[in-house]
Amino acid sequence: MPVNAPIRVVQWATGSIGRYALRSVLSRPGLQLAGVLVYDPDKIGKDAGELVGLPPTGITCTDDVDRILALDADCVLHMPLPAFYFGTDQTSDVETICALLASGKNVITTTGFVYPKSYGPGVVERVETACAAGGSTLHGTGINPGFMSDFLPLALTGLSDRVDHIYVRESSDFRGHPSRQVVVDLVGFTRSAKDYTAAVRPYRMFQRSLFAESVQLVADALDVRLDEVEESDDFELATREFEIAAGTVREGTVCASRWVFSGLVRGRPFMTIEVVYKADAARVPRWPDPGFVLHIEGVPHMTLSVDEVSHGPAAAAAHAINAVPAVCAAPPGIRTLLDLPFATGRGRVRLR
């Protein structure tokens, strides 16, 4: 890539996170949109700018994967719903990512892969082979899992003389989240208890694999050998009907869920991640209020709280985009947060 040439970026999927990413790519100096892949038939053929309320770009949206693979581009922002939503397992995501990598494009994905080692040597070998073929790099990001549940805990342990236990809690309010695909189909709100219990089985496997990545990354970074990652989950039913952006939560349907993931060493937790999802935090008193809490028990004891992330999808998109320059400059292969420079909001400061 010529010196000072813009980084050519493909936006893969334009859901709640992808739209924020697309808008940011179009507005950031140093980035140039090369293509957009969409899943919604109504978006095919539309100008990319039209999807996010910006002027025409001359780039039309496509569902043609081969067309995307053939593009001259430096990086793909891979942000689809997880593969299991479409009735397939994670193998489908691995195949797509490997095809992109082998075509010579760096990939930043929000579908996991924060620590691919946790999926086993087979996945790592496939990805590394694709990276070698294309001279490309894979980096997984996220907010939680990712960043809140791995980067911040590791950063805080830099102040530790002894670490006994790491606890991370995320509590999220989905009241304003507009996507039924995420809120209803994925998370399971508005479903009956029976339907939720049946639908949550593949989601449970997905959740466990994602959060196990963060736990395993932190453990390996701190030279801790885990015996297993244990998972438990529970849900809450609405006591009255109420409206959220994604639809109606009726009395007796699922309105909240709680997940706990624990990395165990000789039966004792080394790291625990508690995840709470609420359809409307104001109407679901059970479990903690929205926000992030990080607690490290040891010497010294430390507690860090982030009371608000006003829009999770926007944060997840920014986290990925802020990593683009470093990922494109990195040597080929899998690169986790342990391998890359600290991504910041450089160039995004607005003084009033």
C-alpha positions as CSV (number, residue, x, y, z in Angstrom):
1,M,0.0,0.0,0.0
2,P,1.5,3.4,-1.0
3,V,2.5,5.7,1.8
4,N,-0.4,8.0,2.9
5,A,-2.8,6.1,0.7
6,P,-6.3,5.6,2.3
7,I,-7.0,2.2,3.8
8,R,-9.7,0.6,1.6
9,V,-12.4,-1.0,3.8
10,V,-15.2,-3.4,3.1
11,Q,-18.2,-3.3,5.4
12,W,-19.6,-6.8,5.8
13,A,-23.2,-6.7,7.1
14,T,-25.2,-3.6,8.0
15,G,-27.1,-4.5,11.1
16,S,-27.1,-2.4,14.3
17,I,-23.3,-2.5,14.6
18,G,-22.6,-2.5,10.9
19,R,-24.5,0.7,10.2
20,Y,-22.5,2.6,12.8
21,A,-19.3,1.2,11.3
22,L,-20.3,2.1,7.8
23,R,-21.1,5.7,8.8
24,S,-17.8,6.0,10.5
25,V,-15.8,4.6,7.6
26,L,-17.5,7.1,5.3
27,S,-16.7,10.0,7.6
28,R,-13.1,9.2,8.7
29,P,-10.1,10.6,7.0
30,G,-7.7,7.9,6.0
31,L,-10.4,5.3,5.3
32,Q,-12.0,4.7,2.0
33,L,-15.1,2.5,1.4
34,A,-14.4,-0.3,-1.1
35,G,-17.6,-2.3,-0.9
36,V,-20.6,-3.3,1.2
37,L,-22.0,-6.8,1.7
38,V,-25.6,-7.0,2.9
39,Y,-28.0,-9.8,3.8
40,D,-31.3,-8.0,3.5
41,P,-32.7,-8.2,-0.1
42,D,-34.2,-4.7,0.3
43,K,-30.7,-3.3,0.6
44,I,-29.2,-4.9,-2.5
45,G,-28.4,-2.3,-5.1
46,K,-28.8,0.7,-2.8
47,D,-26.0,3.2,-2.5
48,A,-24.0,2.7,0.8
49,G,-24.6,6.3,1.8
50,E,-28.3,5.9,1.5
51,L,-28.3,3.2,4.2
52,V,-26.9,5.6,6.8
53,G,-28.4,8.9,5.8
54,L,-25.3,10.2,4.0
55,P,-24.7,11.5,0.5
56,P,-24.2,9.0,-2.4
57,T,-20.9,7.3,-2.4
58,G,-21.0,5.5,-5.7
59,I,-20.6,2.1,-3.8
60,T,-23.7,-0.1,-4.2
61,C,-24.5,-2.8,-1.7
62,T,-24.3,-6.4,-2.8
63,D,-25.0,-9.9,-1.5
64,D,-22.5,-11.4,-3.9
65,V,-19.7,-12.9,-1.8
66,D,-17.5,-13.6,-4.8
67,R,-17.7,-10.0,-5.8
68,I,-16.5,-8.9,-2.4
69,L,-13.7,-11.5,-2.4
70,A,-12.5,-10.1,-5.8
71,L,-12.4,-6.5,-4.6
72,D,-9.1,-4.6,-4.1
73,A,-9.4,-3.9,-0.4
74,D,-7.1,-3.8,2.6
75,C,-9.5,-4.7,5.4
76,V,-13.0,-6.2,6.0
77,L,-15.1,-5.1,9.0
78,H,-16.9,-8.5,9.5
79,M,-20.0,-7.8,11.6
80,P,-22.8,-10.3,10.8
81,L,-25.1,-12.0,13.2
82,P,-23.5,-15.2,14.5
83,A,-23.7,-18.2,12.2
84,F,-26.0,-20.2,14.5
85,Y,-28.7,-17.5,13.9
86,F,-28.9,-18.8,10.3
87,G,-29.1,-22.4,11.4
88,T,-25.4,-23.3,11.0
89,D,-22.5,-23.7,13.5
90,Q,-19.5,-21.5,13.9
91,T,-17.8,-23.5,11.1
92,S,-19.6,-21.2,8.6
93,D,-18.0,-18.1,10.1
94,V,-14.6,-19.7,10.0
95,E,-15.0,-20.6,6.4
96,T,-16.1,-17.1,5.5
97,I,-13.3,-15.5,7.4
98,C,-10.7,-17.8,6.0
99,A,-11.9,-17.0,2.4
100,L,-11.5,-13.3,3.1
101,L,-8.1,-13.8,4.6
102,A,-6.9,-16.0,1.7
103,S,-8.1,-13.3,-0.7
104,G,-5.5,-10.9,0.8
105,K,-7.8,-8.9,3.0
106,N,-7.2,-8.3,6.7
107,V,-10.3,-9.1,8.8
108,I,-11.6,-7.5,11.9
109,T,-14.6,-9.4,13.3
110,T,-17.1,-8.8,16.0
111,T,-18.4,-12.4,15.9
112,G,-15.8,-13.7,18.4
113,F,-12.3,-14.8,17.6
114,V,-11.0,-12.5,20.4
115,Y,-8.8,-15.5,21.3
116,P,-9.1,-18.2,18.6
117,K,-6.8,-20.5,20.5
118,S,-9.7,-21.3,22.8
119,Y,-11.5,-23.0,19.8
120,G,-8.7,-25.6,19.5
121,P,-5.7,-26.2,17.2
122,G,-7.9,-27.1,14.2
123,V,-9.4,-23.6,14.0
124,V,-6.1,-21.9,14.6
125,E,-4.4,-24.0,11.9
126,R,-7.1,-23.2,9.3
127,V,-6.9,-19.5,10.1
128,E,-3.1,-19.3,10.1
129,T,-3.0,-21.2,6.8
130,A,-5.5,-18.7,5.2
131,C,-3.4,-15.7,6.7
132,A,-0.2,-17.1,5.2
133,A,-1.9,-17.6,1.8
134,G,-3.2,-14.0,1.7
135,G,-0.5,-12.3,3.7
136,S,-3.3,-11.1,5.9
137,T,-4.2,-10.7,9.6
138,L,-7.2,-11.7,11.7
139,H,-8.3,-9.7,14.8
140,G,-11.4,-10.2,16.9
141,T,-12.9,-7.3,18.9
142,G,-16.0,-6.6,20.9
143,I,-17.1,-4.7,24.0
144,N,-18.2,-7.6,26.1
145,P,-16.9,-10.2,25.5
146,G,-13.9,-8.3,24.4
147,F,-12.4,-5.2,26.0
148,M,-14.5,-5.0,29.1
149,S,-13.9,-8.6,30.0
150,D,-10.3,-9.0,28.9
151,F,-8.5,-5.8,28.1
152,L,-9.6,-3.9,31.1
153,P,-9.0,-6.7,33.6
154,L,-5.5,-7.3,32.2
155,A,-4.7,-3.6,32.3
156,L,-5.8,-3.4,36.0
157,T,-3.7,-6.4,37.0
158,G,-0.7,-4.2,36.1
159,L,-1.3,-2.6,39.5
160,S,-1.5,-5.9,41.3
161,D,1.1,-7.6,43.5
162,R,-1.2,-10.6,43.9
163,V,-4.4,-11.6,42.1
164,D,-6.8,-14.0,43.8
165,H,-9.9,-13.6,41.7
166,I,-11.1,-11.5,38.8
167,Y,-14.8,-10.6,38.6
168,V,-16.5,-8.8,35.7
169,R,-20.1,-7.9,35.5
170,E,-22.0,-6.5,32.5
171,S,-25.6,-5.5,32.8
172,S,-27.3,-4.2,29.6
173,D,-30.6,-2.5,28.9
174,F,-32.2,-3.5,25.6
175,R,-35.1,-1.1,25.9
176,G,-33.9,1.1,23.0
177,H,-32.3,-1.6,20.8
178,P,-34.3,-1.6,17.6
179,S,-33.4,-5.0,16.1
180,R,-35.9,-7.8,16.6
181,Q,-33.2,-10.2,15.2
182,V,-31.0,-9.4,18.2
183,V,-33.5,-8.7,21.0
184,V,-36.1,-11.4,20.1
185,D,-34.5,-14.0,17.9
186,L,-31.1,-14.0,19.5
187,V,-31.4,-12.9,23.1
188,G,-34.9,-14.4,23.4
189,F,-36.9,-11.6,25.0
190,T,-40.7,-11.7,24.4
191,R,-40.7,-15.5,24.1
192,S,-42.7,-17.8,26.4
193,A,-40.6,-19.8,29.0
194,K,-41.1,-22.9,26.9
195,D,-40.0,-21.4,23.6
196,Y,-37.1,-19.6,25.3
197,T,-35.8,-22.8,26.9
198,A,-35.9,-24.5,23.5
199,A,-34.4,-21.6,21.6
200,V,-31.6,-20.9,24.1
201,R,-29.8,-24.2,23.6
202,P,-27.7,-23.1,20.5
203,Y,-27.4,-19.6,22.0
204,R,-26.0,-21.1,25.2
205,M,-23.2,-22.8,23.2
206,F,-22.5,-19.5,21.3
207,Q,-22.4,-17.5,24.6
208,R,-20.2,-20.1,26.2
209,S,-17.7,-20.1,23.4
210,L,-17.5,-16.3,23.3
211,F,-17.0,-15.7,26.9
212,A,-14.7,-18.6,27.3
213,E,-12.4,-16.8,24.8
214,S,-12.1,-13.8,27.1
215,V,-11.5,-16.0,30.2
216,Q,-8.9,-18.1,28.4
217,L,-7.1,-15.0,27.1
218,V,-6.8,-13.5,30.5
219,A,-5.7,-16.8,32.1
220,D,-3.0,-17.4,29.5
221,A,-1.8,-13.8,29.7
222,L,-1.4,-14.2,33.5
223,D,0.1,-17.7,33.2
224,V,-2.8,-19.5,34.7
225,R,-3.8,-23.0,33.5
226,L,-7.6,-23.4,33.6
227,D,-9.2,-26.8,34.2
228,E,-12.5,-25.8,32.7
229,V,-14.9,-22.9,32.0
230,E,-18.2,-23.5,33.8
231,E,-21.5,-21.8,32.6
232,S,-24.9,-21.3,34.2
233,D,-27.9,-19.2,33.2
234,D,-31.3,-18.2,34.4
235,F,-34.2,-16.0,33.1
236,E,-37.0,-13.8,34.4
237,L,-40.6,-13.5,33.3
238,A,-42.5,-10.1,33.0
239,T,-45.1,-9.4,35.6
240,R,-46.9,-7.0,33.3
241,E,-47.0,-6.0,29.6
242,F,-44.7,-3.2,28.4
243,E,-43.2,-1.9,25.1
244,I,-39.6,-1.7,24.0
245,A,-38.1,-0.6,20.7
246,A,-38.1,-4.2,19.3
247,G,-41.7,-5.0,20.2
248,T,-44.1,-5.9,23.0
249,V,-43.0,-7.8,26.1
250,R,-46.2,-9.5,27.3
251,E,-46.9,-10.6,30.8
252,G,-45.4,-14.1,31.4
253,T,-42.8,-13.8,28.7
254,V,-39.1,-13.6,29.1
255,C,-37.9,-10.1,30.0
256,A,-34.4,-10.7,31.4
257,S,-31.6,-13.3,31.5
258,R,-28.5,-13.8,33.6
259,W,-25.4,-15.7,32.5
260,V,-22.3,-16.6,34.6
261,F,-19.1,-18.0,33.2
262,S,-16.3,-19.1,35.6
263,G,-12.8,-20.2,34.7
264,L,-11.9,-22.8,37.3
265,V,-8.6,-24.0,38.7
266,R,-8.8,-27.0,41.0
267,G,-12.5,-26.3,41.5
268,R,-12.0,-22.7,42.5
269,P,-12.9,-19.7,40.3
270,F,-10.0,-17.8,38.9
271,M,-12.2,-15.5,36.8
272,T,-15.9,-14.9,36.8
273,I,-17.9,-13.0,34.2
274,E,-21.6,-12.2,35.1
275,V,-23.7,-11.0,32.2
276,V,-27.2,-9.6,32.7
277,Y,-29.6,-8.7,29.9
278,K,-32.8,-6.7,30.6
279,A,-35.6,-5.9,28.1
280,D,-36.2,-2.7,30.1
281,A,-34.1,-2.1,33.3
282,A,-36.7,0.2,34.7
283,R,-39.3,-2.6,34.7
284,V,-37.0,-5.5,35.7
285,P,-35.8,-4.9,39.3
286,R,-34.1,-8.4,39.6
287,W,-30.4,-8.4,39.1
288,P,-28.0,-5.4,39.0
289,D,-28.6,-2.1,37.2
290,P,-27.1,-1.4,33.8
291,G,-23.3,-0.8,33.7
292,F,-20.0,-2.5,34.0
293,V,-18.2,-3.5,37.2
294,L,-14.7,-5.0,37.4
295,H,-13.3,-6.2,40.7
296,I,-9.9,-7.7,41.4
297,E,-9.5,-9.4,44.7
298,G,-5.9,-9.6,45.8
299,V,-3.2,-7.2,46.8
300,P,-4.5,-4.5,46.5
301,H,-8.2,-5.0,46.1
302,M,-9.5,-2.9,43.2
303,T,-12.9,-2.0,41.8
304,L,-13.6,-0.2,38.6
305,S,-17.1,0.7,37.4
306,V,-18.4,2.1,34.1
307,D,-21.9,3.3,34.9
308,E,-23.0,3.9,31.3
309,V,-22.1,3.1,27.7
310,S,-24.9,5.0,26.1
311,H,-25.0,2.9,22.9
312,G,-23.3,-0.5,22.9
313,P,-23.5,-1.0,19.1
314,A,-21.7,2.3,18.5
315,A,-19.0,1.4,21.0
316,A,-18.5,-2.0,19.4
317,A,-18.3,-0.5,15.9
318,A,-15.8,2.2,17.1
319,H,-13.7,-0.4,18.9
320,A,-13.3,-2.3,15.6
321,I,-12.7,0.7,13.4
322,N,-10.1,2.2,15.8
323,A,-8.1,-1.1,15.3
324,V,-8.0,-0.8,11.5
325,P,-4.6,0.9,11.1
326,A,-2.8,-1.4,13.6
327,V,-4.3,-4.6,12.1
328,C,-3.4,-3.5,8.5
329,A,0.2,-2.8,9.7
330,A,0.6,-6.0,11.6
331,P,2.4,-9.1,10.4
332,P,0.2,-11.8,8.9
333,G,-1.5,-14.2,11.2
334,I,-3.9,-14.2,14.2
335,R,-3.3,-11.1,16.3
336,T,-5.1,-10.6,19.6
337,L,-5.1,-7.5,21.9
338,L,-1.9,-9.0,23.3
339,D,-0.2,-8.5,20.0
340,L,-1.4,-5.1,18.8
341,P,-0.8,-1.5,20.0
342,F,-3.4,-0.1,22.2
343,A,-6.3,1.2,20.1
344,T,-7.5,4.7,20.9
345,G,-9.9,7.3,19.6
346,R,-7.0,9.2,18.0
347,G,-8.3,11.7,15.5
348,R,-11.8,11.6,16.9
349,V,-11.5,14.3,19.5
350,R,-13.9,17.2,19.0
351,L,-13.3,20.3,21.2
352,R,-16.1,22.8,21.7
